[in-house]
């Protein structure tokens, strides 16, 4: 007698993030502006945050996003918050916004890097990575990590319709990383790839130093592609 074969399990539908408001802290910097532009162009509601609400408002008008506010106002008004502040101010900004970010899904995209005469090099924070520092400083937030290996030049170029790259997504809760993966996939050309728990974020952040070396040698804007996935 032939044993019964169970039907294949259907793939889980990606969560719907279209109605989520995305705030970008440090959104007037190159990476923040680029992500704001691409997400807004994909139809996402985006708020740009900055230490200066005036600068944020100007950037929002230039990029065609929902609005620009102070970092604190952006954190409070958003469902998902992407951190793009400079590494040097990372800890101080998150500590200041701890209460404003409580209950939010936070995506840390900061790369701890140093630069000297030999080029870029990775810095290892005491907590292990920028993402782990964020998790330590934001105990009431759901911290993930993504958007590390992106060229701000490509993101902000209006003549480029697709940014062809994979985005490594890390986090300790499946529901949270699934939301981030869905957000990444809204941007044409980008594909989200789950890359492990936050304890593995240092390798992802550090690899940006290698990409900078690639880009300088080959005059490129290199990204990352994962094969066989």
HELIX and SHEET records of a PDB file:
HELIX    1   1 UNK A   30  UNK A   41  1                                  12    
HELIX    2   2 UNK A   53  UNK A   63  1                                  11    
HELIX    3   3 UNK A   71  UNK A   77  1                                   7    
HELIX    4   4 UNK A   87  UNK A   89  5                                   3    
HELIX    5   5 UNK A   90  UNK A   96  1                                   7    
HELIX    6   6 UNK A  130  UNK A  137  1                                   8    
HELIX    7   7 UNK A  152  UNK A  155  1                                   4    
HELIX    8   8 UNK A  174  UNK A  184  1                                  11    
HELIX    9   9 UNK A  198  UNK A  200  5                                   3    
HELIX   10  10 UNK A  201  UNK A  218  1                                  18    
SHEET    1   A 8 UNK A  67  UNK A  70  0                                        
SHEET    2   A 8 UNK A  45  UNK A  50  1                                        
SHEET    3   A 8 UNK A  21  UNK A  25  1                                        
SHEET    4   A 8 UNK A  80  UNK A  83  1                                        
SHEET    5   A 8 UNK A 105  UNK A 108  1                                        
SHEET    6   A 8 UNK A 142  UNK A 145  1                                        
SHEET    7   A 8 UNK A 165  UNK A 171 -1                                        
SHEET    8   A 8 UNK A 190  UNK A 194  1                                        
SHEET    1   B 2 UNK A 113  UNK A 116  0                                        
SHEET    2   B 2 UNK A 119  UNK A 122 -1                                        
END                                                                             
